[in-house]
């Protein structure tokens, strides 16, 4: 046994080991739901025992052993379910066999975390279900924490996670890495889920806080793990670079009272230079090694912003060019929206507004306040005070984010009473 560690060290270690242990137990027993319950019991036992007695020499093996025994006990106790009892009799090893199996699981090449991540992000699940399951099983967040992050009741989130696990079970998805033929689609799903988790953390869609550092940190941790596991996947590197380059601005995005500060008004000396350097280095190594993708292009745009001393010194023509390529690779209204803002910096606000007008009939933009927010900004630049104020007011009514609503309301107020 090691010396008794502080509580925070135990919790950090358990959070790191949880997905590895869950992967090992699921691989052996095949029941995702029951395996997760067993692992949670093992984690709780570890919290109590390790604080009192210290962390064992092989903490991962200890957790796998305890969770596996919980599974075996569960199989044996369900006497009313004959099939489960028979299955337990077939699968349940003796203590010596269990010890040997645990030794096998502890081998470095049996870390199932990545397999678990691919399972949680399987295309049979909706993005909302995949996000919840990933944060629960791989990220180690409690159901309550996930519910709080997405502003839904805990019971609702528990049902969502339960349905996701049931969908995996009924679909008969094997616990294994995808084949070469499946890999592209499955990797796209994983990247998309991590991207959504990061975006929700960086700019929360609702609530009193502009961002959720727990979600952005977890997304970066998982993206880093994914990149290390598939270092030759350019888009995995691109996604990690995008997250680092974007999150680098976090400290400057709000003022002392927690209110939103626009990119143009941010104190760039508060930006995290280490994260910017890491993101740029990742991007430099990645670009040109494979066909350019969605996340690499967004990371490239973020890098141009991060490397500029200020808004006026930003290479806006390069940003416009990158958005034009992005529209070809991954067309969508949000890409056009962002390109319009960049076009306004190069060719003037009226040019940006003309491009923005192409989105007025797009039903997808009725669900977001961002179209009216950008319209207000460009109308303000064009000198149309009344139009800008109306757009800002409309955008403020459409957002559920308190900091964004406050920012847009102030923008409208500063333009006068109308």
Secondary structure, DSSP 4 states (H G I P E B T S, - for coil): --PPPPHHHHHHHHHHHHHHHHHHHHHHH--HHHHHHHHHHHHHHHHHHHHHH---TTHHHHHHHHHHHHHHHHHHH-TT-HHHHHHHHHHPPPHHHHHHHHHHHHSGGG--HHHHHHHHT-TTS-HHHHHHHHHHHTS---HHHHHHHTT--HHHHHHHHHHHHHHHHHHT--SSPPPHHHHHHHHHHHHHHHHHHHHHHHS-SEES-S--HHHHHHHHHHHHHHHHHSTT-HHHHHHHHHHHHHHTTGGGSB-TTS-B--GGGS-GGGS-HHHHHHHHHHHHHHTTSS---HHHHHHHHHHHHHHSSSTTTS-HHHHHHHHHHHHHHS--HHHHHHHHHHHHHHH-HHHHHHHHGGGTT-GGGGG-SHHHHHHHHHHHHTT-HHHHHHHHHHHHHH-EEHHHHHHHHHHHHHT---
